[in-house]
Amino acid sequence: MSDIAVEALDTQTAVEAPSRTAIALVTLALAVGSFGIGTGEFVIMGLLPNVADTFGVTTPEAGHVISAYALGVVVGAPIIAVLAAKMARRTLLLLMMAIFAAGNISSAFAPTFESFTALRFITGLPHGAYFGVAALVAASMVPVHRRVRAVGQVMLGLTIATLIGTPIATFLGQLLEWRAAFMMVGGVGLVTMLLIALFLPKDKVEEGASITRELGALKRVQVWLTLGVAAVGFGGMFSIFSYVATTTTDVAGLGSAMVPVVLALFGIGMNVGNIVGSRLGDISIKGTIGGMMIFNIVIMTLFSLTAANPVMLCVCVFLIGCGFAACPAVQTRLMDVAADAQTLAAASNHSAFNIANALGAWLGGLVISWGFTAAATGYVGAVLSVGGLAVFIVSVGLERRTGHA
């Protein structure tokens, strides 16, 4: 970690270290927000047929709302981080959650498909900025050697959302109406605002903070390289996950009733990976990122080779979910290499992950359209992981030559 980054964290930290209880309450508040965002992002995937029926469009056309949300994340993260450079982090978090809550509640009342699509785009705008600022706040409250774990605890809300939040919201949307799911997610946003207001102390804007300083992150090669690791290296996870239902039924020969079980294994893997990876990251950030890239190459290749075996399919899907272990480390490395422009860099990480999502899904679909089975998405994932590892090796090599991040 660079000296400048340490100083940036130190200046952002309160004069006296917060108590363990205070840290736990703030972390809980931030994690509830990430739980809401994760649930809101993924619940639409299980409700697309319902949305299509309501607005009289085809299911593929309804899928455009997923792209609209992802576009909002990609666009919103850097823009909000820059424009809010002179805003206190507590205030910014409250604003982001207000937009998120309002966007989801408004989505529940959208009268037309066009308005619903526009509202999903708006709702996606605060996604990256919230995660980025939440990670910075969590890291600033703990000693340097526990930063990755703190970031992972915030992300735990996101991984739990894939396992619990999304299924519950989907069930609610199917039982009542899809609009009820977005009301639920909006309610989580309001609860998050209350928790942040209660538990996160008011902070001051860091001295020297400005739009120009935040834009300085774009001049740092290491910021771009680390974002490249996320955008390319994690595309493989999304390539496999996007078509895992097809792999389960068409390749492994399992019934459709097993698809939720396989998806749950992926979610369990993400949670295990997040917890274990956070601890490994506090030992070695670079070791965790590089090691997990190699791990992904091996497991994703194994996935393609053994997907026809139901047992191996389940084992590999769980282990692919564990690949999330590198995410807290990547987020923390971005904060380090950005020095005094941490907000823009930290927020942009989630833009990179959405690019990975789009890239992985597109390449996976392309390979299937060429006549390969869905199991071939594992090879796509392995190639993308090789690409991510290559970018990371370049990043580390450049860091060693220059002597700083």
C-alpha positions, 0 to 999 in steps of 0.5 A, spaced: 500 500 500 502 506 498 504 512 503 499 517 499 494 512 500 495 510 507 495 518 508 488 519 505 485 513 509 488 516 515 485 523 514 478 520 512 478 516 519 475 519 525 480 522 530 479 517 535 478 510 533 471 507 533 469 502 538 467 495 535 460 496 536 460 502 532 464 499 527 459 493 527 453 497 526 456 501 521 458 495 517 451 492 518 448 499 515 452 498 509 451 491 508 444 492 508 444 497 503 449 492 498 443 487 500 438 491 497 442 493 491 444 486 490 437 483 490 434 489 486 439 487 480 438 480 480 431 479 481 428 482 475 432 476 471 426 471 475 421 476 473 422 477 466 416 473 463 411 477 468 414 483 466 413 481 459 406 479 460 404 486 463 407 490 458 405 486 452 412 485 450 416 479 448 421 476 454 427 478 450 424 485 449 423 485 456 430 483 457 432 490 455 431 493 462 437 488 465 441 492 460 438 499 462 440 497 469 447 495 467 448 501 463 446 506 469 451 502 473 457 503 468 455 511 467 453 513 474 459 510 478 464 515 475 460 521 474 457 521 481 463 520 484 466 526 480 460 530 481 460 528 489 467 530 490 466 535 495 460 531 498 461 528 505 461 521 505 455 520 509 451 525 505 453 521 499 451 514 501 444 517 504 443 520 497 445 514 493 440 510 497 435 515 496 435 515 489 435 507 489 429 507 494 425 512 489 427 508 483 425 501 485 418 504 488 417 508 482 419 502 478 413 498 481 408 503 479 411 504 472 405 505 467 409 503 461 414 499 458 418 505 456 417 508 463 419 502 466 426 501 462 428 508 464 426 507 471 431 501 471 436 506 468 436 511 473 435 506 479 442 503 476 446 510 477 447 510 484 449 502 484 457 503 483 458 509 487 454 506 493 459 500 493 465 504 492 464 509 498 461 504 502 468 500 501 472 506 503 468 508 509 468 501 512 476 501 510 477 507 514 474 505 520 479 499 521 487 498 522 490 497 515 491 490 516 484 488 516 481 493 510 480 487 505 476 484 511 472 490 512 470 491 504 468 484 504 463 485 510 460 490 506 460 486 500 457 480 504 450 483 503 451 482 495 453 475 496 447 474 501 442 477 496 444 472 491 442 466 496 437 469 500 434 476 497 433 474 490 429 468 491 425 471 496 423 477 492 422 473 486 417 468 490 414 475 492 413 477 485 410 471 483 406 470 488 403 477 488 405 481 482 412 483 480 411 490 482 411 487 489 418 485 489 420 492 487 416 495 493 420 490 497 427 492 494 425 499 495 423 498 502 430 495 504 433 502 501 429 506 506 431 501 511 438 502 509 437 510 509 435 510 516 440 505 519 446 510 516 443 516 519 443 512 525 449 509 526 454 512 521 457 519 524 457 525 520 464 526 517 467 532 514 469 533 506 477 531 506 481 537 505 483 538 498 477 534 495 475 537 488 473 534 481 480 535 478 483 531 484 478 525 483 479 526 475 486 525 477 485 517 478 484 517 470 491 519 469 494 513 473 496 507 469 495 502 475 488 504 476 486 502 469 490 496 469 486 494 476 479 495 472 482 491 466 483 485 471 476 486 473 473 487 467 476 481 463 478 477 469 471 476 472 467 475 465 468 468 465 464 467 472 458 471 468 459 467 462 458 460 465 453 463 470 449 466 464 448 459 461 448 455 467 441 453 467 442 450 460 448 447 462 444 443 467 438 441 463 441 440 456 448 438 458 448 434 465 441 432 463 438 434 470 430 436 470 429 443 471 427 442 478 435 442 479 436 449 476 434 452 483 439 448 487 445 449 482 444 456 482 444 456 490 450 452 490 453 458 486 450 463 491 453 459 497 460 459 493 460 466 492 459 467 500 464 462 502 469 465 497 467 472 500 469 470 507 475 466 505 478 471 500 477 477 505 481 474 510 486 472 504 486 479 502 489 481 508 495 477 508 496 478 501 492 483 496 496 481 490 497 474 492 489 473 493 488 476 486 493 472 482 492 466 486 484 466 484 485 468 477 489 461 476 484 458 481 479 460 476 483 458 470 483 451 473 476 450 475 473 453 469 476 448 464 474 442 469 467 445 468 467 444 461 470 437 461 466 434 466 459 438 466 456 432 463 457 429 470 451 431 475 456 431 481 462 434 478 457 440 475 455 441 482 462 441 485 464 446 479 459 451 480 460 451 487 467 452 486 466 457 480 462 461 485 468 461 490 472 465 485 468 471 488 474 471 493 478 476 489 473 481 489 474 484 496 482 484 494 481 488 487 476 493 490 482 494 496 487 494 491 483 500 487 483 504 493 491 503 494 493 505 487 488 511 486 492 514 492 488 521 493 482 520 488 479 514 491 472 515 490 472 515 483 477 509 482 473 505 488 466 506 484 468 505 477 470 498 480 463 496 479 462 499 472 468 494 470 464 488 473 458 490 469 462 490 463 465 483 465 458 481 466 456 484 459 462 481 456 462 474 459 454 473 457 456 475 450 462 471 449 458 465 452 452 466 447 457 467 441 460 460 443 453 457 443 451 460 437 457 457 433 454 450 435 458 448 442 454 446 448 453 450 454 459 447 457 463 450 453 462 457 456 467 454 461 473 454 456 470 462 455 471 463 462 478 460 462 480 464 457 478 470 460 481 469 466 487 468 463 486 475 460 485 477 467 491 474 469 495 477 464 493 484 465 495 483 473 502 480 471 503 487 467 500 491 473 505 488 478 511 488 473 510 495 472 509 496 479 516 493 481 519 497 476 517 504 478 517 502 485 510 504 487 503 503 485 
